[in-house]
Structure formats: structure tokens, C-alpha cells
Amino acid sequence: MATIGLELYTDVPGEVAAIEAYWQLAEDGETWKQTVSEVRNKFGLKPQELTKLVQSGATAFIIDIVCTDCGSATDVAHRTQFASLIRQGNIVCTSCQLIEQQNREEAQRQQEKQRKDALLQRFPVRSSEALAVDSLSLFQATALHAMFSDPAVEDAGLTTPTNIWPKDRRWAPDNRLYDLERRLLHANPRTVAVHPDSHPDAFVWKDDAPDGSYYLGQVSYYLHGPDEELNDRSPRLLQELNRTFREGPWPSQWHEQWRDLWDELALSYASSYLDMKLGEHNLEMKQGEGTLTALSDALATFSLGQVFNFIYRATKDSAAYYQRGGVNKRQAANSTVGRISAAADRARANGWDIKSFGRPWTLPLSAIGETFFSKVMWQADMMPVARRDAIVPPHAAAPQPSLLPQQAQSSPESVTEWPAEPSDDNITDCSGCGRQVYGNELCNSG
């Protein structure tokens, strides 16, 4: 049984009587002596008028139920809330709830600060020498350009975690995302480092301290370099990479690496297309080494667009194979690999001219793929180009040494190249005066 007390803010007799009638309990202390409609009719009030009067004319509180924290009586705004509080029993008043919420928020802020300090200590932001394009592998150059050309980097110099790149332009193919991110981290020279401002949940914690591990796809990276401001580091590298992609010459190691990178990106794209086409027929399969080997074999002879043609027809035939009955979905999906290999072998043996498919809009290239094929290889559309027929842009090769002016008019037999620049190994001390000279001869100082 409960008792309601009132703190009135009006002295108008009619209003006081209406408020008291609204809050008057029956003898059982749980139900009401009059319904709301009866109170309105008795005092000639409209619904909104009674509601306004109850809210502004008095504060009602339950004398028998007090706050478990401060012991004060419990305020109640209307009859529905009264019924809820009676069922609940022990309660915490609004003021104590607010204080408790503020305490929780302060504790959370303190925890976040402690975690941030711990991350900053475990992953300090360091400076290093500026990255030189000549020191990077072609994969590093392509991956870094894709990662740091993201407009979000301009604000703080930090990359967007690769897991949350938009679906229409992923940083790397989903089926190779973590592999390529790990390769970038472990490459020599080191180019990026994880930033302590990454989300705390991206790190592995042990006893409230980061153990040095973190989850790929969830952290932000900053670029190695000498600049104090992180957002000053990427523009220089991007400018140098753009100049090299656009004008050349390529670093010597890139000439040995572009074919492997072409094959890798084309294979991942074909693998993704296979998954997509199987999914359209409600089929799925776990791609293993056998599947990737079959796709690689087809790509060794045919363009990516032609392999898409093989995949399209093979998945369609596998779906029909399942519809005829007698096999389950797994068997039907697995038969796709054999169909692709057989189609490629027949086309290769007969010298067939296979139609090349274009890139489907539902399966966009990754940022790394766009950078490599468009910026590095200058392929406006790589789909109809087989890797064995691809060539590097003309500016990728280093220019030949210039000729001396007088040699330009000489006969071919008399043309000679500029002498090679001496290296540090050619520098020795003159045996006469001690000055540094190139070679072992005496200098001309006398």
C-alpha cells in the first residue's frame, strides 16, 4: 500500500481540488478512486487541460518508496509512472541517476585517457628519413599510393582502417585484404607504422596494457618520414610517385616485378568474379589451391576479360547441372573449376578467338588495382589485355646516355658514351700530396 504526497504550486480552489482528485488513491493504495475521465467531467476540463494542470500545478511523490541512494521520496509525473514504480519497488531517484551517469562517464573518460597514454607509450610516433621511390618495390609504391591518396589522410595524416573503406572502392581485394596489408607492414624498407590514435579495440590488451599486437583492417597507419606534422609526409611521396608513374623512369627492380603484380591482381579479381557468379546461382564453394591454379593457368594465355567469359559460362552450366538433380549444391559448385579448365584448354588448342567481357559495375576494382593498371601500367582497360601481351609504358625505361656534341656528327664507329661516374671505391689519396683523387695516379698539383 502506497501513499502519495503533493507539493502544490497553485492556490486556486478548483485547480487544487482537481489535482487532489487526480492523485487520490482507493483504499487498497494501488488503484485510483476516480478514473481520469471522471475527474475531467467533474471539473469540466479537457484532456490537455487536465494534463497541463497535473504537470505544472503540483509535484507528486510517493511517501512510502524512497531512493535507495539518498533516501528522498520518489517523484512521480503521472499515474502510469506511479504504477510502474509500485511494481518496481526499490528505485533510484532522478537526481541520483544523473549523478551515477556522470560518474560512469567520468570513469569511462579516465579509462580512455589511460588507454591512450598506454598506447602512446607502446606505439610512439617516430620520425625517420624520407622515403625514396627508388627504395620501394612496385607493390609498395602501388599500395602506398592507393592508401595515402585517400582524401581522409589530408586531415591528420592517418589512413582509414582498410576494413571500413567503401564497398565500391576497397583498398585491396577482399579476398587478399589482410595478406596485402601484412605484406606492406613487413616489407623492406618499412614504410608505415600503426598510430596510437587508432580505436583502442583494434589493439590486443593484456592486464589493461597493450601487448604490441593489433588487428589488421582496424588500425590507422602513418607514413614514415622526417616531417613533424604527419599530414605533411604523404604529399611529398605522392608527388614523387605520380611523377614516376607519369614520366618515369621506373626503378630497375620494378621491371622485374610488374608481371608478378599483374598476375596477382588479375587472379584475385577473377577469384572474386567466380564467387560473385556462383552466388548469383545460389551456389558457393571454398576456393583452394586447385581453383587458383586453374584460374592462373587460364590467365597465363587469356586476358582477364576472356577468363570472365569462361567463368560466366562455367557457373551457368554448373547451375543447370544442379537443377537437373542427382547432385547437391556443393558438388555442382565444385564442378565449375573443371569446366573453366576444360574451356580454356579447348580454346587454347583450337586457337579460338574468345570474346572478352568488360568489368562488371557490381564488382569494381580495388584502389590498388586501379592504381596499378591505370596509373602504373597506363592500361585504360586491362580486361582485353593478356599479361603475356602487356608491355610497360615507354617512359618506364631509363633514357640512354647522351652523346657529346662533336660526337653527334661522327660516324657510328667513332661514337662513344660518356665515361661512367666514379664511385667511392675509386677515390684514393694521392701518393705525392695526400689529396683525394680518382684512380691511383698522381694529381697535377706538382
GIRALIN-V715503 format. One record per backbone hydrogen bond with DSSP energy under -0.5 kcal/mol. NH is the residue of the N-H (numbers start at 1). CO is the residue of the C=O. E is the energy in kcal/mol with one decimal. If there is no record, write none. Layout:
NH_CO_E, NH_CO_E
This chain:
2_29_-1.2, 5_61_-3.2, 7_59_-2.1, 8_6_-0.6, 9_57_-3.3, 10_57_-0.5, 13_11_-0.5, 16_12_-2.7, 17_13_-2.5, 18_14_-2.1, 19_15_-2.4, 20_16_-2.6, 21_17_-2.3, 22_18_-2.1, 23_19_-1.9, 24_20_-0.5, 24_21_-0.7, 26_31_-2.8, 29_26_-1.7, 33_24_-2.1, 34_24_-0.5, 39_35_-2.0, 40_36_-2.4, 41_37_-2.6, 42_38_-2.2, 43_39_-1.8, 44_40_-0.9, 45_40_-2.1, 50_46_-2.3, 51_47_-2.2, 52_48_-2.2, 53_49_-2.2, 54_50_-2.6, 55_51_-2.0, 56_52_-2.4, 57_53_-2.4, 58_54_-0.5, 59_7_-1.9, 60_76_-0.7, 61_5_-2.2, 62_74_-2.9, 63_3_-2.5, 63_61_-0.7, 64_3_-0.7, 65_62_-0.5, 66_64_-0.5, 67_72_-2.8, 68_91_-2.6, 71_67_-1.6, 74_62_-1.2, 74_65_-1.3, 75_73_-0.6, 76_60_-2.7, 82_78_-1.8, 83_79_-2.3, 84_80_-1.8, 85_81_-2.6, 86_82_-2.3, 87_83_-1.8, 88_84_-1.9, 89_85_-2.4, 90_88_-0.8, 91_66_-0.7, 97_93_-2.4, 98_94_-2.3, 99_95_-2.1, 100_96_-2.6, 101_97_-2.4, 102_98_-2.5, 103_99_-2.3, 104_100_-2.2, 105_101_-2.5, 106_102_-2.3, 107_103_-2.4, 108_104_-2.3, 109_105_-2.3, 110_106_-2.3, 111_107_-2.2, 112_108_-2.6, 113_109_-2.4, 114_110_-2.6, 115_111_-2.5, 116_112_-2.6, 117_113_-2.7, 118_114_-2.2, 119_115_-2.6, 120_116_-2.5, 121_117_-1.8, 122_118_-2.1, 123_119_-3.3, 126_124_-0.6, 128_225_-1.9, 135_132_-1.4, 136_133_-1.5, 141_137_-2.6, 142_138_-2.4, 143_139_-3.1, 144_140_-2.9, 145_141_-1.9, 146_142_-2.2, 147_143_-2.3, 148_144_-2.9, 149_145_-1.2, 150_147_-0.6, 153_150_-2.2, 154_151_-1.4, 155_152_-0.8, 156_152_-0.6, 157_153_-2.5, 159_221_-2.0, 163_217_-2.2, 164_161_-1.7, 165_162_-0.9, 169_166_-1.6, 170_167_-0.5, 176_173_-2.2, 177_173_-0.7, 177_174_-0.6, 180_176_-2.6, 181_177_-2.1, 182_178_-2.6, 183_179_-2.1, 184_180_-2.1, 185_181_-1.7, 186_182_-2.0, 187_183_-0.8, 193_222_-1.9, 195_220_-2.7, 196_123_-0.5, 198_195_-1.8, 202_199_-2.4, 203_200_-1.8, 204_213_-2.2, 205_203_-0.5, 206_209_-3.1, 209_206_-0.7, 211_204_-2.3, 215_202_-2.8, 216_214_-0.5, 218_215_-1.8, 222_193_-2.4, 224_191_-2.9, 230_228_-0.5, 232_229_-1.8, 233_230_-1.6, 234_230_-0.7, 236_232_-0.6, 237_233_-1.2, 238_234_-2.9, 239_235_-2.4, 240_236_-2.0, 241_237_-2.7, 242_238_-2.8, 243_239_-2.1, 244_240_-2.2, 245_241_-3.1, 246_242_-2.3, 247_243_-3.3, 248_243_-0.9, 248_244_-1.0, 250_396_-2.6, 254_251_-1.5, 255_251_-0.7, 255_252_-0.8, 256_253_-1.0, 257_253_-0.5, 257_254_-1.1, 258_254_-1.8, 261_257_-2.0, 262_258_-2.5, 263_259_-2.6, 264_260_-2.4, 265_261_-2.5, 266_262_-2.6, 267_263_-2.4, 268_264_-2.1, 269_265_-1.9, 270_266_-2.5, 271_267_-2.6, 272_268_-2.1, 273_269_-2.2, 274_270_-2.2, 275_271_-2.0, 276_272_-2.3, 277_273_-2.7, 278_274_-2.3, 279_275_-2.3, 280_276_-1.7, 281_277_-0.8, 281_278_-0.9, 282_279_-1.7, 283_278_-2.9, 287_285_-0.8, 292_288_-2.1, 293_289_-2.5, 294_290_-2.0, 295_291_-2.3, 296_292_-2.6, 297_293_-2.4, 298_294_-1.9, 299_295_-2.4, 300_296_-1.3, 301_297_-0.5, 301_298_-1.2, 302_298_-2.9, 304_385_-0.6, 305_383_-3.2, 307_303_-2.2, 308_304_-2.2, 309_305_-1.3, 310_306_-1.9, 311_307_-2.7, 312_308_-2.8, 313_309_-2.1, 314_310_-2.5, 315_311_-2.6, 316_312_-1.7, 317_313_-2.3, 318_314_-2.1, 319_315_-2.1, 320_316_-1.8, 321_317_-2.2, 322_318_-2.0, 323_319_-2.1, 324_320_-1.6, 325_322_-1.3, 332_328_-2.2, 333_329_-2.7, 334_330_-2.5, 335_331_-1.4, 336_333_-1.6, 337_334_-0.8, 338_334_-0.6, 339_335_-1.6, 340_336_-2.3, 341_337_-2.3, 342_338_-2.5, 343_339_-2.4, 344_340_-2.4, 345_341_-2.5, 346_342_-2.4, 347_343_-2.3, 348_344_-2.3, 349_345_-2.6, 350_346_-2.2, 351_347_-0.8, 352_347_-1.7, 354_352_-1.0, 357_305_-1.9, 363_360_-1.6, 367_170_-3.7, 368_171_-1.8, 370_366_-2.7, 371_367_-2.4, 372_368_-2.6, 373_369_-2.5, 374_370_-2.1, 375_370_-0.9, 375_371_-0.9, 376_371_-2.0, 377_372_-2.7, 379_373_-3.3, 380_378_-0.8, 385_382_-1.4, 386_384_-0.6, 387_299_-0.5, 389_386_-1.5, 390_386_-0.8, 390_387_-0.8, 396_393_-1.9, 397_394_-1.0, 408_404_-1.2, 408_405_-0.7, 409_406_-0.6, 410_407_-1.3, 414_411_-1.3, 415_411_-0.7, 415_412_-0.8, 418_402_-0.5, 426_423_-1.8, 427_424_-1.3, 428_426_-0.6, 428_437_-3.0, 430_435_-3.4, 434_430_-1.3, 437_428_-3.3, 439_426_-2.9, 439_437_-0.5
